[in-house]
């Protein structure tokens, strides 16, 4: 996997706060939320480069609906 780039990003504090709240709602870090939104915008604009690695999945794996539990 290629090394990830670090980027300094200056944001309006209100925008940062809104992104942080949104990220918390979706159980992501603010950084992961920004990358998620940038990737989605690039894909929708048809500008996401081919061969781009998927965004790393972090956190706990989701429980599958058919996990065999009863109740």
N, C-alpha and C positions, 0 to 999 in steps of 0.2 A: 504494500500500500504506500502511495506517495505521501511524503511528509505534508502536514497541513500547514497552511500559511496563517500567520498572525497579522491582523490588520487593526490599525487604530481607527475607531469610528466615533465621530463626534455627533451626538444627538441632542436635540432639545430635551431637557429633563422631563417634561411632560410626556413626550413620545417614549422615552426610556421607561418611565413608570408604567405607561399603558402596555408596552411590550412585556415588561416583567410580570404584570398581573395576568396577561394573556398566557404567557409561558407557564406560570404557576397553575393556571386553570387546566392546562394540558400536560402537566407534570414534566415540563421541559425546563432546562436552564434558559436564561435570556439569550445566551449565545446560540444555543441549539434552535431556539425559536426564530432568531434572525436568519440563520442559515436555512431553516425550513421554508420561511417566507421568500427568501431570495431564490431558492431552487424552484419553488412553485411558480414564481413570477417568470423566471427564465423559461421554464417548460411551457407555460401558457403563451409566451411570446415566440415560441419556437426557437429559442436561443440557447437552450441547455446543450452544451457540447455532447456529442456522442462519446460513449465510453466513460462518461462521468460515473464515478463510484456512487452507490447508494449512500444516503446519509446514514452514519453509524447508528444502530439502535442501542439505546442506553436504558438502564433501569431494569425492572423486573419484566419477565416475559408475560404477555397477557394470557389469562386463563382461556382455554378453548372451550367453546360451548359444548362440544361432545367429548368431555374429558372423562366420561364413564362414572361420574358421581351420581348418586341417587338423592332424591329429596326435593 
